Every structure is written in C-alpha cells, then in structure tokens.
Amino acid sequence: MHSPQLNPEARAGDDWPSELYRILKAADVRQMSYVPDAGHSQLIRMFSADRDVVTNVLTTEEEGIAIAAGAWLGGQRSVLLMQSSGVGNCINMLSLSAIGRFPLLMLVTMRGEWAEFNPWQVPMSRATQPSLEAIGLKVMRADTAEDLIETVESAASLAYESDQQIAVLIGQRLIGKKKW
Amino acid sequence: MVSGLGSPTYDLHSVGDHDGNFYLWGAMGGAALIGLGLAQAQPGKRVLALTGDGEQLMGLGGIATIGVARPRNLDIVVIDNQHFGETGMQASHTGRGVDLTAIATACGFAATGTVRTLEEVQRLAAQIAESADGPRLFVIKVLAENPPRSLPSRDAVFIKNRFRAHLGFAAA
C-alpha cells in the first residue's frame, strides 16, 4: 500500500476529507476523476498521492461519467469529484450510466447556496438537484460532517453493490465561505 | 473494443458480434473516454475505441485528458467521412480544415496518422498490433456513404454484463 498517512486523531468534524478518503479506499475505489473544486482540494491531494488509485484531471465533468463506465467494464470502481456548476455539463452523458445501469458515485460540492459571493454560481446551484433527478440519478445530500460521512458510506454501497447512480451533494455551509 | 454511436457501432457489428465489444447508441463524445477507463482498469489488455469524426469532435477535450493520462494500451481509430452521417450528412469540421491527428499530437499522443487506402489500412492494423509508449490516434478517411446497417443490441445492460463476463466478472 502506498496510501498517504491519515491523521489518527482526526474526527469527522475537523477532517471530513480524510474520512471520505478512508471510506472510498475501504470501498475499493481504484480510479478517481475530477474537475477541481476548492472544497475537494484535500481529497484530490490524497488520491493523487495514492499509487493504488489512478486519477484523471478532466477538461469537463462529463468525461468522468464515461471514464467511470469504462472502469466498471474493466472491473474497477471509481469516483467522480466536481462542484455543482459541473453538473450541468454531465446531463446527456449520464444517459450512459442510467441506461446501462452502471454504478456511479459523484461527490458534488455545492456553490451558490450559502454565503456565496459570486452570483454566477446561483442558477446552476438551483438546477443541480432537479436536473440530476430528471436524468434518473438518486440525489443524497449532507450539510454536516457527520452526516456526510454516513451518507457517502451508504452511497458507495448503493452504487457499487446495487448498481445505482448516485450524486452526493455536499452543502456549501459545510465547506465554508470562500475567501476573496 | 468500444464503438461510438452511429456508423462505427454498425461497422464494428458488421464484422462479427463479439463479447468483447461495447457498442454505444448514445453518450456522444464518450467512446474514447470509456476506452480510457477500461484501459486503466485493464493495463494488460489493448483497448481500441472505434469512433466517427462527429463523435470525437464532441469529445475534443477528452483527447487532452487522454494525453495527460497517457495510457500505453489505448488506441483511438476515427472513421472519418467528414460528415454527420446519422442526421442527414451535414458537413463536419474535419472536412473544413480541422485535423484530429494534429490535435492528438499537440496533446502528447505517442503516435498519430491518417490513412486513405486499403493498403494503408492493412499497415495500420499491423501497427496497432504492436506495443506503444502512449495513446495513439489514427484517422481513416472514408467516402460519405450510407451502406446497409448492421445493428447490434441496443440493450446496454446486456452488452455491459456480457462484456464483463468476457473479462471474468460476475453480474451483480
């Protein structure tokens, strides 16, 4: 194993990215793809340092939907990280996950809903959950660190063991205010 | 093999159905990237994404993503008739100066090429059978025609489970 060290003192409240990393590793996730978001930066760093996981930086989020399907065809579990603005880019490609019943786990950090400075984030924020549900995904949401960890654990089981397509929305309140 | 929606899916099926084929009927722009995820999961096997000019044009950013990922076991072959054949043969970008091989070269692909004759296709087949240092993209220029179609199953769950069983994975 070449996994980065977890902080043994970490608790859900102060280090939820490490907890998510631990859960996804325990679920045997072997590929991770992402368009960066500040809220995902620690998780991206941890996966990028992990030689047992292949990471792909994407030019647009729907690429990750296709990569996830390919990974599953080849016998591997994957996870896709993005912010809410990227969800709109994914909609048609999600046809692949939905009609092929491919396991899919997306972790979406929310923008435009809590102490948001940039109004351009607001319309897609409003459209995130309805558009995901319209294309057939199950949407789960967490606004506290404790709830997030339980939610992702449950979402990983649903995705990889029950062939479901799941987006977990991580509330902006949890991520904290972006400093300008 | 992964085939892009439209004629590449019909063309792949026309040479014989195979458990190791994954046919797309949608997800435009995704063929090469499904190939990437598959190639990363199965580094010991060669993966070929067979697609068309319109499908690959929709996934141009994916060429950059694949160039950065640099799989050594993924080839993209674009059957390029310079038209959107499925929707009434509207002219595409590749007949108007856009060169997918130049884009792939600029994205760091290990090899690229364009072929126009059956003899060149034979040589390309031999080249694809050899190992590579990174991803490769080849364009096969073809006439814009509509020959009879050979249609594979449109049931993606069936094709997915058949593909996975071919690699030794059980259905859920």
Interface residues (C-beta under 8 A of the other chain):
Chain A: R30 Q31 V54 N56 V57 L58 T59 T60 E62 E63 I65 A66 I67 A68 A69 G70 A71 W72 L73 G74 G75 Q76 S78 N92 M93 S95 L96 I99 G100 R101 F102 E161 S162 D163
Chain B: V2 F22 L24 G26 A27 M28 G29 G30 A31 L33 I34 G35 L36 G37 L38 A39 Q40 A41 Q42 G59 G61 G62 A64 T65 V68 A69 A156 V157 I159 K160 F163 R164 L167 G168 F169 A172
